[in-house]
Amino acid sequence: MTQFPDIGVEIHGHVGLIEIRRPPLNFFDIALINQIADALEGFDRDIEIRASVLAAQGKAFCAGANFGDPARQAQEAAEAKGTAKGDPADSLGPINHLYMQAVRIFRCKKPVVAAVHGAAIGGGLGLAVSADFRVTCPEARFSANFTKLGFHPGFGLTVTLPELVGKNNAELMFYTSRRVSGEEALQMGLANECVPQDQVRTVAMKLAAEIAECSPLGLLSTRATMRAGLADRVMAATEHELAEQTRLRATEDFKEGVKATEERRFANFKGR
C-alpha cells in the first residue's frame, strides 16, 4: 500500500485499516484529510477489500483543529506587531480546499467503521460521523464545540449529525458545545457499540470483518442505495457552512473563543 506521512495503512484479510498517527491529540488539517481520502479511494480500487476501520494512535481519536499550534501563535504575535495578518484558523490551510477533501470521504464506496477510543471534537466529530458505524468507550467524548469557539459547524455536520441522532439532539450538541460521553453517544444513536477502552479497536475490526463476510457486490449495491445523495447533501451544506465560517472567522468573538479555549477559561463574548 501507499505510504503516507500521517497515517498508517494495513490490510487484514478483506478489511483495510487506517490509523491516524499524530498522537497524542491527532489534530486534523487539509493534509490529514487528504491522506485519509486517498487511502479510502485506494481501498475502493482494491477488490479484495470490502470494509475498513478508521482508528487512531494516542489519547484522542481526533481533537479537531489545532488552533493553538506554534505557527498560528507566531502569526498572531506578528499581527500584534503589525507585521502580518491572519486569524486563528490559518493552521487549517485553505478551508475551502479542506472541505473539498472531506467530501471525497463521503463519496467513497465501501463501509467504514470508526474506532473512537478518545475525544472526537469539532472536525474530529465530523470525521467520526463520516463513517458508517462508530465503536466507542465510556471514556470517549464527542463534541461539536464550534459555538464555544464563536464559530459555525463544518465538515457537513449540519447534515450528517441530525440524520444520525435526530434534529433536536443535534441542536443540543451544536447550541451547548457540550461533551457527550461514549455511553451517552450510544443512547442517542451517535455510537453503535460502547465497550471497554482497550477493546475499541478489536471490536471495530470484528464488526468490519463481519461486514466483509457478505457479498462484495451486494454490499456495494446496498450501501450505494442507503447513502444515495449523501455526498451531494454534504457538499451543499458545506457551501453554506463555509460561507458562515468565513464570515465568523473575521469576528472578535472567534479570536476570543479560541483564546479562551487555549487558556481553559470561559469566553467573554461581545457579539462582534
C-alpha positions in Angstrom: 0.0 0.0 0.0 1.0 3.6 -0.5 3.0 5.1 2.4 1.6 8.3 4.0 3.3 10.7 6.4 0.5 11.0 8.9 -1.5 7.7 8.7 -0.7 4.0 8.7 -2.5 1.7 6.2 -2.8 -2.0 6.7 -4.7 -4.9 5.2 -6.2 -7.6 7.3 -7.9 -10.1 5.1 -10.8 -8.3 3.5 -10.6 -5.4 6.0 -8.5 -2.2 5.5 -7.2 -0.3 8.5 -6.4 3.4 8.5 -4.6 4.6 11.6 -4.2 8.3 12.3 -0.6 8.9 13.6 -0.5 12.3 15.0 -0.5 11.5 18.7 -1.4 12.4 21.3 -4.4 14.5 20.0 -4.4 13.8 16.3 -5.3 17.3 15.2 -6.6 17.5 11.7 -5.8 19.7 8.7 -6.1 19.5 5.0 -3.1 17.2 4.7 -4.5 14.6 7.1 -8.0 14.7 5.5 -6.4 14.4 2.1 -4.4 11.3 3.1 -7.5 9.6 4.6 -9.5 10.3 1.5 -6.6 9.0 -0.7 -6.4 5.8 1.4 -10.2 5.2 1.2 -10.1 5.7 -2.5 -7.3 3.2 -2.7 -9.5 0.7 -0.8 -12.3 1.3 -3.3 -9.9 0.2 -6.1 -8.8 -2.9 -4.3 -11.4 -5.7 -5.0 -10.1 -7.7 -2.0 -11.1 -5.0 0.5 -14.8 -5.0 1.5 -14.8 -2.7 4.6 -12.4 -0.6 6.6 -11.7 0.7 10.1 -10.6 4.2 10.9 -8.6 4.3 14.1 -6.0 6.5 15.8 -2.9 6.4 18.0 -2.6 8.5 21.1 -5.1 9.9 23.6 -7.7 11.3 21.2 -9.4 9.9 18.2 -9.2 13.4 16.6 -9.3 16.5 18.7 -10.3 18.8 15.8 -8.2 21.7 14.5 -5.1 22.8 16.3 -5.9 26.4 16.9 -3.1 26.5 19.4 -0.3 25.4 17.1 3.0 27.4 17.4 2.8 28.6 13.8 -0.5 30.2 14.4 0.7 31.8 17.7 3.7 33.2 15.9 1.3 34.6 13.2 -0.7 36.3 16.0 2.4 37.8 17.5 3.4 39.2 14.1 -0.1 40.5 13.7 0.1 42.3 17.0 3.3 44.0 15.9 1.6 45.0 12.6 3.9 42.8 10.5 1.3 40.2 9.4 -2.3 39.5 9.1 -4.1 36.3 9.9 -6.7 34.5 12.0 -6.9 31.5 14.4 -7.9 29.1 11.6 -4.9 29.7 9.4 -3.3 26.5 10.6 -6.1 24.5 8.9 -4.8 25.5 5.4 -7.3 26.8 2.8 -10.5 25.9 4.5 -12.5 25.5 1.2 -9.9 23.0 0.0 -10.1 21.1 3.3 -13.9 20.7 2.8 -13.4 19.5 -0.7 -11.2 16.7 0.6 -13.8 16.0 3.3 -16.5 15.5 0.7 -14.2 12.9 -1.0 -14.5 10.8 2.1 -18.3 10.7 1.7 -18.0 9.7 -1.9 -16.1 6.5 -1.1 -18.0 3.3 -1.8 -17.2 0.8 1.0 -18.4 0.7 4.6 -16.2 2.4 7.3 -16.2 1.6 11.0 -14.7 4.4 13.2 -12.9 3.1 16.3 -13.4 6.1 18.6 -11.3 5.4 21.7 -10.9 9.0 22.8 -12.1 12.5 22.1 -13.8 13.3 18.8 -14.0 17.1 18.8 -15.2 19.6 16.2 -13.8 18.4 12.8 -12.8 15.2 14.6 -16.5 14.6 15.3 -17.2 15.3 11.6 -14.6 12.7 10.7 -16.1 10.1 13.1 -19.6 10.8 11.8 -18.4 10.3 8.2 -18.1 6.6 8.9 -21.0 4.2 8.7 -20.6 3.0 12.3 -18.8 4.0 15.4 -17.4 1.8 18.2 -16.5 3.7 21.3 -16.0 3.5 25.1 -17.2 5.3 28.2 -14.0 7.5 28.3 -14.6 8.9 24.8 -16.0 12.4 24.3 -17.9 13.6 21.3 -18.3 17.4 20.9 -19.5 19.8 18.3 -17.7 22.7 20.1 -18.0 25.3 17.3 -20.3 27.7 19.1 -18.0 27.8 22.1 -15.3 29.0 19.7 -17.6 31.7 18.2 -17.7 29.6 15.0 -20.2 27.7 12.8 -20.2 23.9 12.4 -18.4 22.5 9.4 -17.4 19.2 7.8 -21.0 18.7 6.7 -22.1 18.2 10.3 -25.3 20.2 9.8 -26.4 17.4 7.6 -24.8 14.3 9.0 -25.3 14.8 12.7 -29.1 15.4 12.5 -29.5 12.4 10.2 -27.7 10.3 12.8 -29.1 11.5 16.2 -32.2 13.5 15.2 -32.6 17.2 14.7 -33.2 18.1 18.4 -30.2 16.1 19.7 -28.0 17.7 17.0 -29.3 21.2 18.0 -28.5 20.4 21.7 -24.9 19.5 20.8 -24.5 22.5 18.5 -26.0 25.1 20.8 -24.3 24.0 24.0 -21.0 22.7 22.6 -21.2 20.1 25.4 -19.1 17.0 25.5 -21.1 13.7 25.2 -19.7 10.6 26.8 -19.4 7.3 25.0 -22.3 5.9 26.9 -24.5 9.0 26.1 -23.4 8.6 22.5 -24.7 5.1 22.4 -28.0 6.1 23.9 -28.6 8.9 21.3 -27.5 6.8 18.4 -24.2 8.5 17.8 -22.4 5.3 18.6 -23.3 1.7 17.7 -21.3 -0.1 20.4 -19.7 1.1 23.7 -17.1 -1.3 25.0 -14.1 -1.1 27.4 -11.5 1.3 26.0 -8.8 -1.3 25.4 -11.3 -3.3 23.3 -12.5 -0.5 21.0 -10.2 -1.2 18.0 -10.7 -5.0 18.3 -14.4 -4.7 18.3 -14.3 -2.3 15.4 -12.2 -4.7 13.4 -14.6 -7.5 14.3 -17.5 -5.5 13.1 -15.7 -4.7 9.8 -14.8 -8.4 9.4 -18.5 -9.3 9.9 -19.4 -6.8 7.1 -16.7 -8.2 4.9 -18.2 -11.7 5.1 -21.1 -10.5 2.9 -21.2 -10.5 -0.9 -19.0 -7.6 -2.1 -21.3 -6.8 -4.9 -24.4 -6.9 -2.8 -22.7 -4.8 -0.1 -21.6 -2.1 -2.6 -25.1 -2.0 -4.1 -26.9 -1.8 -0.8 -24.6 0.8 0.6 -25.0 2.9 -2.5 -28.8 2.8 -2.0 -28.6 3.6 1.7 -26.2 6.5 1.2 -27.7 7.8 -2.0 -27.3 11.5 -2.3 -25.4 11.9 1.0 -22.2 13.3 -0.5 -24.2 15.8 -2.6 -26.1 16.9 0.6 -22.9 17.2 2.4 -21.4 19.3 -0.5 -24.5 21.6 -0.5 -24.3 22.0 3.3 -20.5 22.6 3.1 -21.0 25.6 0.8 -23.3 27.2 3.4 -21.1 26.2 6.3 -18.0 27.6 4.6 -19.7 31.0 4.0 -20.7 31.2 7.6 -17.3 30.1 8.9 -15.6 32.6 6.6 -17.8 35.4 8.0 -17.3 34.4 11.6 -13.5 33.9 11.2 -13.2 37.7 10.9 -15.0 38.4 14.2 -13.6 39.4 17.6 -15.7 36.7 19.2 -13.9 33.9 17.2 -10.5 35.1 18.3 -11.8 35.4 21.9 -13.3 31.9 21.8 -10.1 30.3 20.5 -8.0 32.2 23.1 -10.4 31.2 25.9 -10.3 27.6 24.9 -6.5 27.6 24.9 -6.5 29.3 28.4 -9.2 26.9 29.7 -11.5 29.7 30.8 -15.0 31.0 30.0 -15.0 33.2 27.0 -16.0 36.9 27.3 -18.0 37.2 24.1 -19.1 40.6 22.9 -21.3 39.7 19.9 -19.0 41.4 17.4 
